[in-house]
Amino acid sequence: MGLFDVDEEKLKALYHRAWLECDRGFVKSRKYPYLDKALIQFARENNCTYDEAYILAKTGKRMF
């Protein structure tokens, strides 16, 4: 695993960071560029959709 690779744990951590930055409210992923880029990269690497990657980051459950 390289420095810029995104795995499930890193994706969850980035979502948690965005969640804390928005005062533990609803996270609009497009508002946080680091989360948005990580979701796109994770979706491409794992052949899933952006929404499935977002659900994985938010709940920890795989939908694919």
mmCIF file as Biopython writes it, N, C-alpha, C and O atoms, coordinates in Angstrom:
data_model
#
loop_
_atom_site.group_PDB
_atom_site.id
_atom_site.type_symbol
_atom_site.label_atom_id
_atom_site.label_alt_id
_atom_site.label_comp_id
_atom_site.label_asym_id
_atom_site.label_entity_id
_atom_site.label_seq_id
_atom_site.pdbx_PDB_ins_code
_atom_site.Cartn_x
_atom_site.Cartn_y
_atom_site.Cartn_z
_atom_site.occupancy
_atom_site.B_iso_or_equiv
_atom_site.auth_seq_id
_atom_site.auth_asym_id
_atom_site.pdbx_PDB_model_num
ATOM 1   N N  . MET A ? 1  ? 0.839   -1.174 0.000  1.0 0.0 1  A 1 
ATOM 2   C CA . MET A ? 1  ? 0.000   0.000  0.000  1.0 0.0 1  A 1 
ATOM 3   C C  . MET A ? 1  ? 0.885   1.238  0.000  1.0 0.0 1  A 1 
ATOM 4   O O  . MET A ? 1  ? 1.809   1.359  0.805  1.0 0.0 1  A 1 
ATOM 5   N N  . GLY A ? 2  ? 0.595   2.137  -0.896 1.0 0.0 2  A 1 
ATOM 6   C CA . GLY A ? 2  ? 1.374   3.358  -1.013 1.0 0.0 2  A 1 
ATOM 7   C C  . GLY A ? 2  ? 0.857   4.459  -0.107 1.0 0.0 2  A 1 
ATOM 8   O O  . GLY A ? 2  ? -0.125  4.290  0.616  1.0 0.0 2  A 1 
ATOM 9   N N  . LEU A ? 3  ? 1.526   5.561  -0.163 1.0 0.0 3  A 1 
ATOM 10  C CA . LEU A ? 3  ? 1.188   6.693  0.684  1.0 0.0 3  A 1 
ATOM 11  C C  . LEU A ? 3  ? -0.171  7.295  0.331  1.0 0.0 3  A 1 
ATOM 12  O O  . LEU A ? 3  ? -0.903  7.738  1.216  1.0 0.0 3  A 1 
ATOM 13  N N  . PHE A ? 4  ? -0.506  7.311  -0.950 1.0 0.0 4  A 1 
ATOM 14  C CA . PHE A ? 4  ? -1.740  7.958  -1.385 1.0 0.0 4  A 1 
ATOM 15  C C  . PHE A ? 4  ? -2.866  6.982  -1.701 1.0 0.0 4  A 1 
ATOM 16  O O  . PHE A ? 4  ? -3.899  7.390  -2.232 1.0 0.0 4  A 1 
ATOM 17  N N  . ASP A ? 5  ? -2.688  5.711  -1.389 1.0 0.0 5  A 1 
ATOM 18  C CA . ASP A ? 5  ? -3.744  4.733  -1.598 1.0 0.0 5  A 1 
ATOM 19  C C  . ASP A ? 5  ? -4.839  4.919  -0.561 1.0 0.0 5  A 1 
ATOM 20  O O  . ASP A ? 5  ? -4.578  5.333  0.568  1.0 0.0 5  A 1 
ATOM 21  N N  . VAL A ? 6  ? -6.051  4.612  -0.952 1.0 0.0 6  A 1 
ATOM 22  C CA . VAL A ? 6  ? -7.193  4.760  -0.055 1.0 0.0 6  A 1 
ATOM 23  C C  . VAL A ? 6  ? -7.785  3.380  0.204  1.0 0.0 6  A 1 
ATOM 24  O O  . VAL A ? 6  ? -8.247  2.713  -0.722 1.0 0.0 6  A 1 
ATOM 25  N N  . ASP A ? 7  ? -7.773  2.959  1.446  1.0 0.0 7  A 1 
ATOM 26  C CA . ASP A ? 7  ? -8.418  1.713  1.824  1.0 0.0 7  A 1 
ATOM 27  C C  . ASP A ? 7  ? -9.643  2.056  2.677  1.0 0.0 7  A 1 
ATOM 28  O O  . ASP A ? 7  ? -9.962  3.228  2.878  1.0 0.0 7  A 1 
ATOM 29  N N  . GLU A ? 8  ? -10.318 1.031  3.170  1.0 0.0 8  A 1 
ATOM 30  C CA . GLU A ? 8  ? -11.554 1.254  3.916  1.0 0.0 8  A 1 
ATOM 31  C C  . GLU A ? 8  ? -11.328 2.064  5.188  1.0 0.0 8  A 1 
ATOM 32  O O  . GLU A ? 8  ? -12.116 2.955  5.503  1.0 0.0 8  A 1 
ATOM 33  N N  . GLU A ? 9  ? -10.271 1.764  5.910  1.0 0.0 9  A 1 
ATOM 34  C CA . GLU A ? 9  ? -10.005 2.467  7.170  1.0 0.0 9  A 1 
ATOM 35  C C  . GLU A ? 9  ? -9.701  3.945  6.943  1.0 0.0 9  A 1 
ATOM 36  O O  . GLU A ? 9  ? -10.162 4.800  7.700  1.0 0.0 9  A 1 
ATOM 37  N N  . LYS A ? 10 ? -8.935  4.243  5.916  1.0 0.0 10 A 1 
ATOM 38  C CA . LYS A ? 10 ? -8.610  5.631  5.607  1.0 0.0 10 A 1 
ATOM 39  C C  . LYS A ? 10 ? -9.858  6.379  5.158  1.0 0.0 10 A 1 
ATOM 40  O O  . LYS A ? 10 ? -10.042 7.547  5.501  1.0 0.0 10 A 1 
ATOM 41  N N  . LEU A ? 11 ? -10.706 5.717  4.399  1.0 0.0 11 A 1 
ATOM 42  C CA . LEU A ? 11 ? -11.951 6.329  3.942  1.0 0.0 11 A 1 
ATOM 43  C C  . LEU A ? 11 ? -12.861 6.661  5.120  1.0 0.0 11 A 1 
ATOM 44  O O  . LEU A ? 11 ? -13.453 7.739  5.169  1.0 0.0 11 A 1 
ATOM 45  N N  . LYS A ? 12 ? -12.971 5.732  6.068  1.0 0.0 12 A 1 
ATOM 46  C CA . LYS A ? 12 ? -13.778 5.973  7.267  1.0 0.0 12 A 1 
ATOM 47  C C  . LYS A ? 12 ? -13.214 7.121  8.096  1.0 0.0 12 A 1 
ATOM 48  O O  . LYS A ? 12 ? -13.967 7.931  8.637  1.0 0.0 12 A 1 
ATOM 49  N N  . ALA A ? 13 ? -11.884 7.191  8.196  1.0 0.0 13 A 1 
ATOM 50  C CA . ALA A ? 13 ? -11.237 8.251  8.964  1.0 0.0 13 A 1 
ATOM 51  C C  . ALA A ? 13 ? -11.465 9.621  8.325  1.0 0.0 13 A 1 
ATOM 52  O O  . ALA A ? 13 ? -11.698 10.604 9.027  1.0 0.0 13 A 1 
ATOM 53  N N  . LEU A ? 14 ? -11.398 9.685  6.998  1.0 0.0 14 A 1 
ATOM 54  C CA . LEU A ? 14 ? -11.644 10.953 6.309  1.0 0.0 14 A 1 
ATOM 55  C C  . LEU A ? 14 ? -13.097 11.391 6.467  1.0 0.0 14 A 1 
ATOM 56  O O  . LEU A ? 14 ? -13.374 12.581 6.622  1.0 0.0 14 A 1 
ATOM 57  N N  . TYR A ? 15 ? -14.030 10.431 6.427  1.0 0.0 15 A 1 
ATOM 58  C CA . TYR A ? 15 ? -15.434 10.777 6.646  1.0 0.0 15 A 1 
ATOM 59  C C  . TYR A ? 15 ? -15.629 11.297 8.072  1.0 0.0 15 A 1 
ATOM 60  O O  . TYR A ? 15 ? -16.343 12.276 8.291  1.0 0.0 15 A 1 
ATOM 61  N N  . HIS A ? 16 ? -14.992 10.636 9.033  1.0 0.0 16 A 1 
ATOM 62  C CA . HIS A ? 16 ? -15.116 11.058 10.428 1.0 0.0 16 A 1 
ATOM 63  C C  . HIS A ? 16 ? -14.573 12.476 10.615 1.0 0.0 16 A 1 
ATOM 64  O O  . HIS A ? 16 ? -15.154 13.274 11.351 1.0 0.0 16 A 1 
ATOM 65  N N  . ARG A ? 17 ? -13.464 12.784 9.951  1.0 0.0 17 A 1 
ATOM 66  C CA . ARG A ? 17 ? -12.893 14.127 10.022 1.0 0.0 17 A 1 
ATOM 67  C C  . ARG A ? 17 ? -13.868 15.162 9.469  1.0 0.0 17 A 1 
ATOM 68  O O  . ARG A ? 17 ? -14.063 16.216 10.072 1.0 0.0 17 A 1 
ATOM 69  N N  . ALA A ? 18 ? -14.478 14.866 8.326  1.0 0.0 18 A 1 
ATOM 70  C CA . ALA A ? 18 ? -15.458 15.788 7.740  1.0 0.0 18 A 1 
ATOM 71  C C  . ALA A ? 18 ? -16.673 15.919 8.640  1.0 0.0 18 A 1 
ATOM 72  O O  . ALA A ? 18 ? -17.234 17.007 8.768  1.0 0.0 18 A 1 
ATOM 73  N N  . TRP A ? 19 ? -17.082 14.834 9.258  1.0 0.0 19 A 1 
ATOM 74  C CA . TRP A ? 19 ? -18.237 14.845 10.161 1.0 0.0 19 A 1 
ATOM 75  C C  . TRP A ? 19 ? -17.977 15.761 11.357 1.0 0.0 19 A 1 
ATOM 76  O O  . TRP A ? 19 ? -18.863 16.503 11.781 1.0 0.0 19 A 1 
ATOM 77  N N  . LEU A ? 20 ? -16.770 15.706 11.893 1.0 0.0 20 A 1 
ATOM 78  C CA . LEU A ? 20 ? -16.417 16.578 13.005 1.0 0.0 20 A 1 
ATOM 79  C C  . LEU A ? 20 ? -16.318 18.034 12.570 1.0 0.0 20 A 1 
ATOM 80  O O  . LEU A ? 20 ? -16.680 18.931 13.331 1.0 0.0 20 A 1 
ATOM 81  N N  . GLU A ? 21 ? -15.834 18.279 11.359 1.0 0.0 21 A 1 
ATOM 82  C CA . GLU A ? 21 ? -15.713 19.646 10.864 1.0 0.0 21 A 1 
ATOM 83  C C  . GLU A ? 21 ? -17.068 20.296 10.606 1.0 0.0 21 A 1 
ATOM 84  O O  . GLU A ? 21 ? -17.191 21.519 10.679 1.0 0.0 21 A 1 
ATOM 85  N N  . CYS A ? 22 ? -18.077 19.498 10.308 1.0 0.0 22 A 1 
ATOM 86  C CA . CYS A ? 22 ? -19.409 20.077 10.063 1.0 0.0 22 A 1 
ATOM 87  C C  . CYS A ? 22 ? -20.271 20.000 11.326 1.0 0.0 22 A 1 
ATOM 88  O O  . CYS A ? 22 ? -21.500 19.992 11.250 1.0 0.0 22 A 1 
ATOM 89  N N  . ASP A ? 23 ? -19.619 19.945 12.477 1.0 0.0 23 A 1 
ATOM 90  C CA . ASP A ? 23 ? -20.292 19.936 13.784 1.0 0.0 23 A 1 
ATOM 91  C C  . ASP A ? 23 ? -21.233 18.757 13.947 1.0 0.0 23 A 1 
ATOM 92  O O  . ASP A ? 23 ? -22.339 18.893 14.470 1.0 0.0 23 A 1 
ATOM 93  N N  . ARG A ? 24 ? -20.782 17.611 13.498 1.0 0.0 24 A 1 
ATOM 94  C CA . ARG A ? 24 ? -21.490 16.342 13.665 1.0 0.0 24 A 1 
ATOM 95  C C  . ARG A ? 24 ? -22.888 16.363 13.045 1.0 0.0 24 A 1 
ATOM 96  O O  . ARG A ? 24 ? -23.841 15.810 13.592 1.0 0.0 24 A 1 
ATOM 97  N N  . GLY A ? 25 ? -22.977 17.009 11.904 1.0 0.0 25 A 1 
ATOM 98  C CA . GLY A ? 25 ? -24.227 17.062 11.169 1.0 0.0 25 A 1 
ATOM 99  C C  . GLY A ? 25 ? -24.130 16.246 9.899  1.0 0.0 25 A 1 
ATOM 100 O O  . GLY A ? 25 ? -23.343 15.303 9.812  1.0 0.0 25 A 1 
ATOM 101 N N  . PHE A ? 26 ? -24.933 16.613 8.916  1.0 0.0 26 A 1 
ATOM 102 C CA . PHE A ? 26 ? -24.925 15.924 7.632  1.0 0.0 26 A 1 
ATOM 103 C C  . PHE A ? 26 ? -23.686 16.330 6.846  1.0 0.0 26 A 1 
ATOM 104 O O  . PHE A ? 26 ? -23.392 17.519 6.716  1.0 0.0 26 A 1 
ATOM 105 N N  . VAL A ? 27 ? -22.965 15.355 6.325  1.0 0.0 27 A 1 
ATOM 106 C CA . VAL A ? 27 ? -21.734 15.610 5.584  1.0 0.0 27 A 1 
ATOM 107 C C  . VAL A ? 27 ? -22.048 15.657 4.093  1.0 0.0 27 A 1 
ATOM 108 O O  . VAL A ? 27 ? -22.458 14.656 3.507  1.0 0.0 27 A 1 
ATOM 109 N N  . LYS A ? 28 ? -21.854 16.813 3.490  1.0 0.0 28 A 1 
ATOM 110 C CA . LYS A ? 28 ? -21.949 16.941 2.038  1.0 0.0 28 A 1 
ATOM 111 C C  . LYS A ? 28 ? -20.554 16.679 1.501  1.0 0.0 28 A 1 
ATOM 112 O O  . LYS A ? 28 ? -19.663 17.519 1.625  1.0 0.0 28 A 1 
ATOM 113 N N  . SER A ? 29 ? -20.371 15.526 0.913  1.0 0.0 29 A 1 
ATOM 114 C CA . SER A ? 29 ? -19.028 15.089 0.531  1.0 0.0 29 A 1 
ATOM 115 C C  . SER A ? 29 ? -18.380 16.019 -0.491 1.0 0.0 29 A 1 
ATOM 116 O O  . SER A ? 29 ? -17.156 16.141 -0.507 1.0 0.0 29 A 1 
ATOM 117 N N  . ARG A ? 30 ? -19.146 16.662 -1.323 1.0 0.0 30 A 1 
ATOM 118 C CA . ARG A ? 30 ? -18.578 17.553 -2.343 1.0 0.0 30 A 1 
ATOM 119 C C  . ARG A ? 30 ? -17.998 18.821 -1.712 1.0 0.0 30 A 1 
ATOM 120 O O  . ARG A ? 30 ? -17.194 19.510 -2.340 1.0 0.0 30 A 1 
ATOM 121 N N  . LYS A ? 31 ? -18.396 19.133 -0.481 1.0 0.0 31 A 1 
ATOM 122 C CA . LYS A ? 31 ? -17.913 20.316 0.210  1.0 0.0 31 A 1 
ATOM 123 C C  . LYS A ? 31 ? -16.506 20.125 0.775  1.0 0.0 31 A 1 
ATOM 124 O O  . LYS A ? 31 ? -15.800 21.098 1.041  1.0 0.0 31 A 1 
ATOM 125 N N  . TYR A ? 32 ? -16.110 18.880 0.956  1.0 0.0 32 A 1 
ATOM 126 C CA . TYR A ? 32 ? -14.802 18.553 1.521  1.0 0.0 32 A 1 
ATOM 127 C C  . TYR A ? 32 ? -13.960 17.872 0.444  1.0 0.0 32 A 1 
ATOM 128 O O  . TYR A ? 32 ? -14.148 16.686 0.174  1.0 0.0 32 A 1 
ATOM 129 N N  . PRO A ? 33 ? -13.032 18.607 -0.174 1.0 0.0 33 A 1 
ATOM 130 C CA . PRO A ? 33 ? -12.284 18.064 -1.318 1.0 0.0 33 A 1 
ATOM 131 C C  . PRO A ? 33 ? -11.477 16.811 -0.990 1.0 0.0 33 A 1 
ATOM 132 O O  . PRO A ? 33 ? -11.351 15.928 -1.838 1.0 0.0 33 A 1 
ATOM 133 N N  . TYR A ? 34 ? -10.934 16.714 0.210  1.0 0.0 34 A 1 
ATOM 134 C CA . TYR A ? 34 ? -10.148 15.532 0.555  1.0 0.0 34 A 1 
ATOM 135 C C  . TYR A ? 34 ? -11.024 14.288 0.616  1.0 0.0 34 A 1 
ATOM 136 O O  . TYR A ? 34 ? -10.584 13.206 0.226  1.0 0.0 34 A 1 
ATOM 137 N N  . LEU A ? 35 ? -12.247 14.422 1.094  1.0 0.0 35 A 1 
ATOM 138 C CA . LEU A ? 35 ? -13.176 13.298 1.146  1.0 0.0 35 A 1 
ATOM 139 C C  . LEU A ? 35 ? -13.683 12.955 -0.249 1.0 0.0 35 A 1 
ATOM 140 O O  . LEU A ? 35 ? -13.800 11.780 -0.600 1.0 0.0 35 A 1 
ATOM 141 N N  . ASP A ? 36 ? -13.980 13.962 -1.030 1.0 0.0 36 A 1 
ATOM 142 C CA . ASP A ? 36 ? -14.478 13.753 -2.387 1.0 0.0 36 A 1 
ATOM 143 C C  . ASP A ? 36 ? -13.451 13.012 -3.243 1.0 0.0 36 A 1 
ATOM 144 O O  . ASP A ? 36 ? -13.800 12.067 -3.950 1.0 0.0 36 A 1 
ATOM 145 N N  . LYS A ? 37 ? -12.205 13.431 -3.184 1.0 0.0 37 A 1 
ATOM 146 C CA . LYS A ? 37 ? -11.154 12.771 -3.960 1.0 0.0 37 A 1 
ATOM 147 C C  . LYS A ? 37 ? -10.933 11.340 -3.494 1.0 0.0 37 A 1 
ATOM 148 O O  . LYS A ? 37 ? -10.715 10.445 -4.310 1.0 0.0 37 A 1 
ATOM 149 N N  . ALA A ? 38 ? -10.987 11.122 -2.186 1.0 0.0 38 A 1 
ATOM 150 C CA . ALA A ? 38 ? -10.801 9.773  -1.653 1.0 0.0 38 A 1 
ATOM 151 C C  . ALA A ? 38 ? -11.948 8.855  -2.072 1.0 0.0 38 A 1 
ATOM 152 O O  . ALA A ? 38 ? -11.718 7.688  -2.387 1.0 0.0 38 A 1 
ATOM 153 N N  . LEU A ? 39 ? -13.168 9.363  -2.079 1.0 0.0 39 A 1 
ATOM 154 C CA . LEU A ? 39 ? -14.318 8.561  -2.506 1.0 0.0 39 A 1 
ATOM 155 C C  . LEU A ? 39 ? -14.208 8.191  -3.980 1.0 0.0 39 A 1 
ATOM 156 O O  . LEU A ? 39 ? -14.488 7.053  -4.359 1.0 0.0 39 A 1 
ATOM 157 N N  . ILE A ? 40 ? -13.807 9.134  -4.802 1.0 0.0 40 A 1 
ATOM 158 C CA . ILE A ? 40 ? -13.650 8.863  -6.232 1.0 0.0 40 A 1 
ATOM 159 C C  . ILE A ? 40 ? -12.560 7.826  -6.460 1.0 0.0 40 A 1 
ATOM 160 O O  . ILE A ? 40 ? -12.744 6.891  -7.240 1.0 0.0 40 A 1 
ATOM 161 N N  . GLN A ? 41 ? -11.429 7.987  -5.787 1.0 0.0 41 A 1 
ATOM 162 C CA . GLN A ? 41 ? -10.321 7.051  -5.953 1.0 0.0 41 A 1 
ATOM 163 C C  . GLN A ? 41 ? -10.710 5.658  -5.464 1.0 0.0 41 A 1 
ATOM 164 O O  . GLN A ? 41 ? -10.409 4.667  -6.129 1.0 0.0 41 A 1 
ATOM 165 N N  . PHE A ? 42 ? -11.368 5.572  -4.320 1.0 0.0 42 A 1 
ATOM 166 C CA . PHE A ? 42 ? -11.787 4.275  -3.788 1.0 0.0 42 A 1 
ATOM 167 C C  . PHE A ? 42 ? -12.772 3.595  -4.726 1.0 0.0 42 A 1 
ATOM 168 O O  . PHE A ? 42 ? -12.685 2.388  -4.953 1.0 0.0 42 A 1 
ATOM 169 N N  . ALA A ? 43 ? -13.711 4.365  -5.275 1.0 0.0 43 A 1 
ATOM 170 C CA . ALA A ? 43 ? -14.704 3.800  -6.188 1.0 0.0 43 A 1 
ATOM 171 C C  . ALA A ? 43 ? -14.044 3.265  -7.458 1.0 0.0 43 A 1 
ATOM 172 O O  . ALA A ? 43 ? -14.439 2.213  -7.961 1.0 0.0 43 A 1 
ATOM 173 N N  . ARG A ? 44 ? -13.066 3.961  -7.971 1.0 0.0 44 A 1 
ATOM 174 C CA . ARG A ? 44 ? -12.373 3.495  -9.180 1.0 0.0 44 A 1 
ATOM 175 C C  . ARG A ? 44 ? -11.565 2.240  -8.912 1.0 0.0 44 A 1 
ATOM 176 O O  . ARG A ? 44 ? -11.572 1.314  -9.723 1.0 0.0 44 A 1 
ATOM 177 N N  . GLU A ? 45 ? -10.867 2.196  -7.784 1.0 0.0 45 A 1 
ATOM 178 C CA . GLU A ? 45 ? -10.012 1.053  -7.472 1.0 0.0 45 A 1 
ATOM 179 C C  . GLU A ? 45 ? -10.805 -0.207 -7.173 1.0 0.0 45 A 1 
ATOM 180 O O  . GLU A ? 45 ? -10.332 -1.311 -7.443 1.0 0.0 45 A 1 
ATOM 181 N N  . ASN A ? 46 ? -12.005 -0.062 -6.618 1.0 0.0 46 A 1 
ATOM 182 C CA . ASN A ? 46 ? -12.792 -1.215 -6.193 1.0 0.0 46 A 1 
ATOM 183 C C  . ASN A ? 46 ? -13.997 -1.503 -7.078 1.0 0.0 46 A 1 
ATOM 184 O O  . ASN A ? 46 ? -14.839 -2.329 -6.724 1.0 0.0 46 A 1 
ATOM 185 N N  . ASN A ? 47 ? -14.089 -0.837 -8.219 1.0 0.0 47 A 1 
ATOM 186 C CA . ASN A ? 47 ? -15.175 -1.053 -9.182 1.0 0.0 47 A 1 
ATOM 187 C C  . ASN A ? 47 ? -16.554 -0.953 -8.535 1.0 0.0 47 A 1 
ATOM 188 O O  . ASN A ? 47 ? -17.395 -1.837 -8.694 1.0 0.0 47 A 1 
ATOM 189 N N  . CYS A ? 48 ? -16.764 0.120  -7.818 1.0 0.0 48 A 1 
ATOM 190 C CA . CYS A ? 48 ? -18.084 0.373  -7.223 1.0 0.0 48 A 1 
ATOM 191 C C  . CYS A ? 48 ? -18.487 1.806  -7.566 1.0 0.0 48 A 1 
ATOM 192 O O  . CYS A ? 48 ? -17.707 2.546  -8.166 1.0 0.0 48 A 1 
ATOM 193 N N  . THR A ? 49 ? -19.682 2.188  -7.192 1.0 0.0 49 A 1 
ATOM 194 C CA . THR A ? 49 ? -20.142 3.541  -7.478 1.0 0.0 49 A 1 
ATOM 195 C C  . THR A ? 49 ? -19.705 4.495  -6.373 1.0 0.0 49 A 1 
ATOM 196 O O  . THR A ? 49 ? -19.286 4.081  -5.292 1.0 0.0 49 A 1 
ATOM 197 N N  . TYR A ? 50 ? -19.812 5.763  -6.675 1.0 0.0 50 A 1 
ATOM 198 C CA . TYR A ? 50 ? -19.479 6.812  -5.702 1.0 0.0 50 A 1 
ATOM 199 C C  . TYR A ? 50 ? -20.382 6.685  -4.478 1.0 0.0 50 A 1 
ATOM 200 O O  . TYR A ? 50 ? -19.926 6.834  -3.344 1.0 0.0 50 A 1 
ATOM 201 N N  . ASP A ? 51 ? -21.657 6.412  -4.712 1.0 0.0 51 A 1 
ATOM 202 C CA . ASP A ? 51 ? -22.616 6.291  -3.609 1.0 0.0 51 A 1 
ATOM 203 C C  . ASP A ? 51 ? -22.305 5.096  -2.713 1.0 0.0 51 A 1 
ATOM 204 O O  . ASP A ? 51 ? -22.437 5.188  -1.492 1.0 0.0 51 A 1 
ATOM 205 N N  . GLU A ? 52 ? -21.893 3.978  -3.306 1.0 0.0 52 A 1 
ATOM 206 C CA . GLU A ? 52 ? -21.537 2.809  -2.503 1.0 0.0 52 A 1 
ATOM 207 C C  . GLU A ? 52 ? -20.302 3.087  -1.654 1.0 0.0 52 A 1 
ATOM 208 O O  . GLU A ? 52 ? -20.221 2.634  -0.513 1.0 0.0 52 A 1 
ATOM 209 N N  . ALA A ? 53 ? -19.349 3.821  -2.198 1.0 0.0 53 A 1 
ATOM 210 C CA . ALA A ? 53 ? -18.162 4.195  -1.425 1.0 0.0 53 A 1 
ATOM 211 C C  . ALA A ? 53 ? -18.540 5.135  -0.291 1.0 0.0 53 A 1 
ATOM 212 O O  . ALA A ? 53 ? -17.987 5.043  0.805  1.0 0.0 53 A 1 
ATOM 213 N N  . TYR A ? 54 ? -19.486 6.044  -0.551 1.0 0.0 54 A 1 
ATOM 214 C CA . TYR A ? 54 ? -19.950 6.970  0.485  1.0 0.0 54 A 1 
ATOM 215 C C  . TYR A ? 54 ? -20.650 6.223  1.616  1.0 0.0 54 A 1 
ATOM 216 O O  . TYR A ? 54 ? -20.442 6.531  2.790  1.0 0.0 54 A 1 
ATOM 217 N N  . ILE A ? 55 ? -21.467 5.254  1.268  1.0 0.0 55 A 1 
ATOM 218 C CA . ILE A ? 55 ? -22.156 4.453  2.285  1.0 0.0 55 A 1 
ATOM 219 C C  . ILE A ? 55 ? -21.158 3.658  3.111  1.0 0.0 55 A 1 
ATOM 220 O O  . ILE A ? 55 ? -21.319 3.534  4.325  1.0 0.0 55 A 1 
ATOM 221 N N  . LEU A ? 56 ? -20.130 3.121  2.469  1.0 0.0 56 A 1 
ATOM 222 C CA . LEU A ? 56 ? -19.087 2.404  3.187  1.0 0.0 56 A 1 
ATOM 223 C C  . LEU A ? 56 ? -18.373 3.335  4.163  1.0 0.0 56 A 1 
ATOM 224 O O  . LEU A ? 56 ? -18.105 2.951  5.301  1.0 0.0 56 A 1 
ATOM 225 N N  . ALA A ? 57 ? -18.067 4.544  3.730  1.0 0.0 57 A 1 
ATOM 226 C CA . ALA A ? 57 ? -17.385 5.503  4.604  1.0 0.0 57 A 1 
ATOM 227 C C  . ALA A ? 57 ? -18.267 5.904  5.783  1.0 0.0 57 A 1 
ATOM 228 O O  . ALA A ? 57 ? -17.786 6.097  6.899  1.0 0.0 57 A 1 
ATOM 229 N N  . LYS A ? 58 ? -19.548 6.024  5.517  1.0 0.0 58 A 1 
ATOM 230 C CA . LYS A ? 58 ? -20.469 6.504  6.561  1.0 0.0 58 A 1 
ATOM 231 C C  . LYS A ? 58 ? -20.850 5.406  7.547  1.0 0.0 58 A 1 
ATOM 232 O O  . LYS A ? 58 ? -20.836 5.639  8.755  1.0 0.0 58 A 1 
ATOM 233 N N  . THR A ? 59 ? -21.187 4.226  7.064  1.0 0.0 59 A 1 
ATOM 234 C CA . THR A ? 59 ? -21.707 3.174  7.941  1.0 0.0 59 A 1 
ATOM 235 C C  . THR A ? 59 ? -20.732 2.050  8.191  1.0 0.0 59 A 1 
ATOM 236 O O  . THR A ? 59 ? -20.856 1.333  9.184  1.0 0.0 59 A 1 
ATOM 237 N N  . GLY A ? 60 ? -19.771 1.881  7.317  1.0 0.0 60 A 1 
ATOM 238 C CA . GLY A ? 60 ? -18.826 0.770  7.454  1.0 0.0 60 A 1 
ATOM 239 C C  . GLY A ? 60 ? -19.332 -0.523 6.852  1.0 0.0 60 A 1 
ATOM 240 O O  . GLY A ? 60 ? -18.688 -1.561 7.008  1.0 0.0 60 A 1 
ATOM 241 N N  . LYS A ? 61 ? -20.455 -0.494 6.175  1.0 0.0 61 A 1 
ATOM 242 C CA . LYS A ? 61 ? -21.021 -1.689 5.560  1.0 0.0 61 A 1 
ATOM 243 C C  . LYS A ? 61 ? -20.783 -1.664 4.057  1.0 0.0 61 A 1 
ATOM 244 O O  . LYS A ? 61 ? -21.040 -0.661 3.390  1.0 0.0 61 A 1 
ATOM 245 N N  . ARG A ? 62 ? -20.290 -2.780 3.536  1.0 0.0 62 A 1 
ATOM 246 C CA . ARG A ? 62 ? -20.078 -2.902 2.092  1.0 0.0 62 A 1 
ATOM 247 C C  . ARG A ? 62 ? -21.397 -3.154 1.391  1.0 0.0 62 A 1 
ATOM 248 O O  . ARG A ? 62 ? -22.182 -4.002 1.816  1.0 0.0 62 A 1 
ATOM 249 N N  . MET A ? 63 ? -21.640 -2.421 0.321  1.0 0.0 63 A 1 
ATOM 250 C CA . MET A ? 63 ? -22.849 -2.597 -0.467 1.0 0.0 63 A 1 
ATOM 251 C C  . MET A ? 63 ? -22.536 -3.272 -1.809 1.0 0.0 63 A 1 
ATOM 252 O O  . MET A ? 63 ? -23.447 -3.524 -2.597 1.0 0.0 63 A 1 
ATOM 253 N N  . PHE A ? 64 ? -21.280 -3.562 -2.071 1.0 0.0 64 A 1 
ATOM 254 C CA . PHE A ? 64 ? -20.873 -4.136 -3.356 1.0 0.0 64 A 1 
ATOM 255 C C  . PHE A ? 64 ? -20.182 -5.440 -3.157 1.0 0.0 64 A 1 
ATOM 256 O O  . PHE A ? 64 ? -19.767 -6.073 -4.128 1.0 0.0 64 A 1 
#
